[in-house]
Each structure stands twice: as C-alpha cells, then as structure tokens.
Amino acid sequence: MENKQFKWLKLGVAGVLSASMLAGCGATADQAGSSGGAGKENKEITVLYLDEPFWKQQNEEFTKATGIKVKYETVPFMQLHDKVLVSFTAGNSEYDVIHVRDDWATEYAAKGFLEPLDSYVTDDMKKRLNPQTMEAMSYKGKQYAIPRYVWLWQFYYNKNLVQNPPKTWDELIASAKNIKADKVSPYAESWGGVLSYSSFIVHLRANGGEFWDYKNDRPSFNSPEGLAALQTMVDMNLKHNIMSPQSKEFTSSGAMVEVLTQGAIAMNMNTPQTLAMSNDKEKSKVVGQMGVALIPGGKLKTASYGETGGLAIPASSKKKDWAMEYIKFVTSADQQKKMSLANGKIPSDDAVVKDAELQTKYPNYALLPEQMQYPFGLFRHEQATKITDELSRSLLAALLGKVTPEQALSEAEQKILAMTGKGK
C-alpha cells in the first residue's frame, strides 16, 4: 500500500504544477486579449445589439476586412438597457462592445462600467462626427462611446392643410387656428405617461434655455425660459384648443405617427419613421401629403430632441483593441452610409448626412444639416429616468390645468433637488 504522506506529496506537486500551467495560460490569454495580439484563431469579440439584418451583415463585413470574428448576441431594444446593467452589476459582463445612447452612456460611465476611449479617438473622427453626438457620448470631459447614428425629431405637416410650415411657435398657433378640416386636430405632441418632458425640452431650448446645468449638476428648467415654454404648451391646449385630445395619451412617437397617417393630425414633431409611414400606400391615408420642415423656434431659430446611438467598450473587456477596431469600422463614413440606406438611421457623420444618394432616398435629410446645428440631445444624468419622470408628472398636471406652470416647475425642481442630494 502506498505511503499516505508520499501520496499527498505527489498530489500537492501535481496541483501546484497544474495551477501554474493554468495561471500561465490565463495570463497569456488575458495579455493577448487586451493587446489584440493573439493568434488569428483566437481573434473574436462579443457584441450585444439588435436582431436586425443590417447589423449582422455589417459584422460579416468587419470579419472579412479584419479577420476578427464577431460573436453577436441580440436582444429587443426595450430590454437592452436592463440586460447590460444586470451583466455589469453582477460583475461578469462578457461583452466587448455594447450599444449605448446619451443617457445610458452617462449612467454606465458614472458607475465605472465603461472604458474611456480618448486615447483611441483620432483627429479624423473628431473632424467627421457631429460635435453634439460626440458630447452626448462623453461624461465629465472624457469620451466613453463613439456615435454612429442619430434618431432626431423633425417637423412634419400635412401639405393639404398647411401651405407654409410655421417658423415660430406663435406662427404655428396662428396656422393651427386656420385649420377647419373635419375630424382633424391641428397639432399634437406626446404627453402621455412620463413623456411630456421631451416636448418641453424642445420648447425650452427654442426660448434659449436648457434643461440642466451640467457644470453645477443642477436643474435649470425652472427659469424665465422654462416658464415661457410651459406656458406656450398650456396655452396651446387650454386657451387656443389646437391640441389633439390624444396628446395626453400618446406614450410613444410611433403611436402618434399612426394617428398622423390616418389624417387625424395636421402637424407634429416626430422621428424619421414618420415620412416612410406616411407614404405607405397600404396603411396610410396621407400618401404624398406630408411635408418636412425645421421645428419652429423662438429666440433660437429652431431646436429639437433626439437620441444619439453609439458604441462603448466595457471596462471589463480583455479585448479592447479589437473592440475599438470594430467601433472604428462600423462608424466609418462608408459604413454609416450603408447603415442609413438600409434602415434609415441618421448618420453621425456630418458629411454623410449630405450624401446625394441618401438625400434622394430620404427627402427629410435635406434639412438635417441645419437642424443638427441647433440643440437636440437627450438629457444625460446618472438618474435621468427618475428625474424626467418626476418632471413629466408635474408638467402634465399643468397641461391639464390642475396646477399653474409656476407651481409645476417649482414643485418639480424641489423634488429633483432633493432626489439628487442638492436640496436644502
């Protein structure tokens, strides 16, 4: 029978050797993954985004161009934020590239979940990509994601009912009063649920104000500009009676477009899907009738609201160089044009927006270069959703005449200050 002491000695030596070999392999893999210098057979990154044909085709083109394989995981957009956040908070995020928008980039960066990308950003990228979209992907002076598209509101109007699109909100009110068509609401916005803040931001910006003081991390909407903006919205609904009664029920831009395409709304602010849906011969009653213009302005010529979609690298990724190769590839001018042709996403590359082929396919693109010179980004904060939900509830109360605009803004400001630890 084998001596027990000798047996345990052999097992101990074997264990040390095994652990040493595993540790050595692990270190090599980590180092190679981090630098992007592993053998070709190991070149693979994991990307999380939507299950749509173009993105899959783009991945194949990237692999063909670089030799880096893409393990592509998909999730419905409405589940994307929570899936990423769960993986981060669990401490085991397996992704090398994730999709973010303005507010998500800020939320994740504030928690240390994202890798700063400043060292990767080239002069060419700084020159090509719209500065507002780059700012939308930053946090406290550092770049945490690279923009690849914008989903921007524009002004849509029925040309059979509105001959000249209004240039100011006062002109819109006057024009709306002249619309006498049966069963047609002159104007609509999305105020349902907790969405009224988005329309309010546009009116606020048009008056020369802004939603948040980022330098001091405080709300700035309770201002003369904010009060004037909310008063305009309240008057459109309660004084001038030009608003669609469904405005208080619309909980998405898509729901409003569906009503617009049935000819029941004459004017509204909405996303790029509006024109295509309006010209759908099988579903729309306003084919060929929809015009596009700059959103009306006030102190500023115009202002808008829209999501910037970008790509970020989790801080936990061990393949950051390869991940950045992917990001540079898919945000290139050539790929942004292909993206836009395939799915209508507005490129973050200013020059690509002006591309003749895109402007021929999408007539609304003609006004984008000018619209994108004015403020349009989402509100960015670690607690963005809680803040905008709180404000929206107060705004809707004012819009329905339950409180005054002054009361609504003051109450929302105090609650948000307390929520963010800035209250007295």
N, C-alpha and C positions, 0 to 999 in steps of 0.2 A: 504494500500500500504506500502511496506517495506521501512523503513528509508534508504535513499541513503548512508548516512555515515556508517550505520551499515552494509549495503550490501557490500560496498567496503572494510570494515574491515575484513569481512568474506573471501572475495576473496583474500585479502592480506595474511591472515593467511594460507589459503589453498595453496596459491602459495609458501609461504616460506616452508611449510611442504613438498610439492611436490618436490621443488628444493632440499631440504635437503635429502629427500629419494633417489632422483636420484643421487645426488652427492655421497651419501653413497654407493649406488650400483656401481657407476662408480669407486670409489676408490678401492672397494673390487675386482672388475674385473681386474683393472689395476695391483693391487698388486699381485693378484693371477697369472695373465698372466705373469708378469715379473719374478716371482719366480718359475713358473711352479708348483705351489701348489694348483691349483684349483681342484674342484671335477672332477671325471673321465668323467662326461658327458660334460664338457667344454674343455677337452683336445683336441685341434685342432690347427694346424698350417697351414699357407698358403704358398705354394711353387710354384715358377714360373720356368718352363723349357720347354722342347720339348715334342711334342706329339708322343712319341715312346713307344712301348710295354714294353721294359725292365724297363724304369723308373717308369711306372705305377705299374708293378709287384713289384718293389723294395719298393714303397710306401706301398703297401699292406702288405709286409713282416714286414716293420717297425711298422705299426699299430698293427699287430699281436704280435710282440715282446714287444711293449712298452705300448700299449693302447692309444697312441696318434694318433688321426686321421689326415689325410693329405688332405687339400683342394688343389687340384692340378690344376693349371692354365697353359695352354700351349700356345705357340706362335712359329712361324717359327724362326729358328736361326737368319736369316738375319734381323729380326725385334726385336730380343730380347734386344739388347743394347738400342735402342731408346725407347722401351716400359718402361724399367726400369728407364731410365733417365727422361722421362716425369713424371713418378709417383713420383720420387724424387724431381724434381724441382717444382712440384705442391704442395709439402708438405703433400701429403696424401697417401704415399706408404702403401699399405695394406699387403705387403709381409713380411714373417718371414724368408724365405730362398730364395736367388736368385743365379743364376749361373753367374760366372764371369770368365774372362780369364785374363792373365797377365796385359794387358794394361787397361782393364776396372776396375780391382781392384785398380790400381793406380789412375785412373781418379775419381772414386767414393770416395775413401779414402781421396784424396786431398780436396774434397768438403765437407767432414764431413758426408757423407751419410752412411758410414759403421761403425759397432761396432768393436772395437779392440777385438781380440779373444785370446790375450796372456794368460789371466787367465784361459782359457779353454783348452789350448794346453797341453797335457800330455807328459811325458817322452817317453811313448810308441810311440806316434805319431811322436815325434822328431826323434826317432830311425828308425822307419819304412819308413817314407815318404822321397822321394828323396830330398836332400837339395836344389837343383836348383828349384824344384817345390815349395818348401816352400818359398824360396826367391822370386819367381815370384808372390806369393800371399801376399807379405809384402809391406809396404810403410813407409819410414823414421824410420826403426827399429821396427815397430810394425806389428804384424800378423793380416791381415784383412780378410783372407779367408783360407780355407783348401783345398789343391789339391786332386782331385780324379782321374784324368786321364791326359795323355799327347798325343798330336797329332803330332808326331815327323817325320821330314824328314829323310829318309834313301836313300842310293844309289841303284838304280835299273838298271840292264843292261841285254841285250839280249845275252844269253849264246851261241847262234849260231853265233853271230857276234863278241863277245868279250870273249876270252878264260880266260883271267886273269884280274879281275877287277883292275883298276888303284888305286895305293895307294897315289899318289900325283896328283896335277893338271897338272904338267909337263908330268907325265905318261899318264894322260887322253888325253892330246893333241896328244901325240905320238901314242897312241892307236887309237884315232879317225881318224888319217890320214891313218891308215891301213884298214879302213872300206870302201870297194869298192862296196857294195851291191847297186843295182839299186833302186832308189826312197827311199833311207833311209838316214836320217840325222844322223850323228854320235852322236850329243849331243843336248840337249835343256834345256832351263830354262824359267821361267815365267817372262817376262819383260813387258808385256802389261799393259795398263792403268797406274796404280801407284804401280806396284808390284815389280819393279826391285830392290828396296831396300832390299827385303828379300833374294834374291840370293847374293846380295852384302855383306850382313852381314855374310853369311857363308864364302865367300872368305876372308873377313876382319878378321874374327876370326881364320881362318886357317893360316893366316900370323902373328898371335899373337896380333892382335889389337882388339878393341872393339868399338862399335857404339857410346856409350855415357859415359861421365864421371859423374857418379851419385853423387859423393861426391861434386863436384863443379857445378853440374847441367848445363853442357855444352856439346856440340857435340865433339866427339873425333875421328870422322871418317876421317877428313882431316889431315892425318898423313902419314908417310912413308909406314906404313902397309896398310892404306886405298888406297893410290895411287897405290901400287903394286897390290892390289886386283882388283881395277877397270881396271888397265892396262891389267891384265890377261883376264878379261871379254871382253874388247875391242879387244884384240888380237885374242881371240877365234872366234870372229865374223868377224872382218875385215882383219886380217892378215892370220890366219890359215883356215878360211872358214869351220869350223866344226859345226857351229851352225845351228839348224833348222831355216829357214826363218820365221817360225810361232812363234818363241820365242817372237818377238816383239808384237805379237797379243794375246798370252796366258794371260788371265786375272784371271785364277784360276788354281790350281793344277789339278782339275778334268778334265778341258779341255785338259791339256797336257797328262793325262793318257789315254784319249780316243784316241788320236793320237798314243801314245805308243802302245796300244793294237792292233792297226791295222798294226803294224810292221814298221811304218814310222820313228821311233826314236830308236836309239840303246842304249842310256844311258841318265839317268836324275836323279835329286834329286826329291823325292816326298813323299807323305804321305802314311800311312799304307794301304789305299784302293787299292794301286797300284797292289799288288800281287794278291789279290782276283779278281780284274777286269781283270788282265792279264790271269787268269786261268778260266775265264767264258767261257765255251765251246760254248755257244750260240752267244756271241758277240765278243770274242777275236780271233785274228789270230796268237797269240803267246803263246798258251796254253802250259805250261810246259817249256817254254823257258826263263822265267825271273829269273835272279839271284839277290841276295841281298848282299850288302857289306857295309863296313864303307864308309862314304862320304870321298873323297880324302882330303888330308891335305897338309900342307906346313911346317911352323915352328911348328905347332901343328900336332899331328898325324891325327886328324880329328876335325870337328866342324859341327854343324847342326843348325837347326832352327825349332821351333815348339811351338805350343800353349799348355799352361797348363790350364786345365779346373778345376775350383774349386767352392766352395760354400761359400757364405758370408751371414751375418745377417745384415739387415738394422738397423741403429741406432734407427729408429723409432719403431722397433718391441717391443711389450709388452710381448713377449713370448720367450725371448732369451734363457732361459734354455732348454725349449722344442726344440727350433730350433737347439741348439747345440747337443742335444741328437740325432736328426735326422742326423746332419752332421757327428757325430762320427760313427753312424750306417752305413751310406752309404759309408764312406771312410774306413771302416774296411777291413782287408785282405780278409775275406770271400766274402764280397760284391764286392770288386774290382775284384776278380777272376770271379764271376758270370757276372759282367758287361762286362769284356773282352771277355768271352766266347760268350756272347750274341751279342755284337756289335763291337768287335774288337778294342775298345779304349784301349790304353796302360796304365796299372795301374801306379799310382804314388808311389805305394809301391814297393820298390826295390826287396824285396823277392818274391813278387807275379809275377813280370816280369820273374823270373827264374823258375816259376812253370812248371813242366814237361808236364802237360796236355795242358797248353797254348802254350808251345814251340812246341808241336807236331801239334797242330791245326794251329799255325802261325809260319812258318819257319823263318820269318824275326825277330822274337823275340830273336833268339839265339844271335844276335849281339847287341841287345838293351842295355844290362848292360854296355858294353864297350862304345857304342856311347853316352850314357847318363852320362858318366863321364866327357865328354867334353862340352864346352858351347853350349847351344841350345835355350835359352829363347827368347820370343818376346821382342821388345823394349818397355819399360814402361815409360810413361810420361803423365802428365795431357793433353798435346797437341800432343799426339803420332801420331794421324792420320794426322794432319796438317803438322807435321814435316816430316813424312815418305813420304807423298805425294809430298812435296817440293823437297826432296832429289831424289825421283824416277824420277821426271821430268828432273832434271839435269843429273842423271845417264843415262837415255835413250838417251838424246842428245849426250852424249859421246859415248854410244854404237853404235849409228848410224853414228858416225863420224862428227857430227855437231860442236862439241867443243872438246877440249883436256880433258883428265882425270883431269889434274891440274885445268883447268878452271871450270869444272863441280863441283868438290869438294869445291873449294874456293867460288864459287858463292852460292852454296847450304849452306855452312857454314855461310856466311854473312847474308843470308836471314833468316836462322833459329835463329841466334843470335838476329837479330832484332825482330823476331817474339816472342821470349821468353824474351825480355827485357834485353838481355845480350850484345847487340851491343854497339858500341861506341857512 
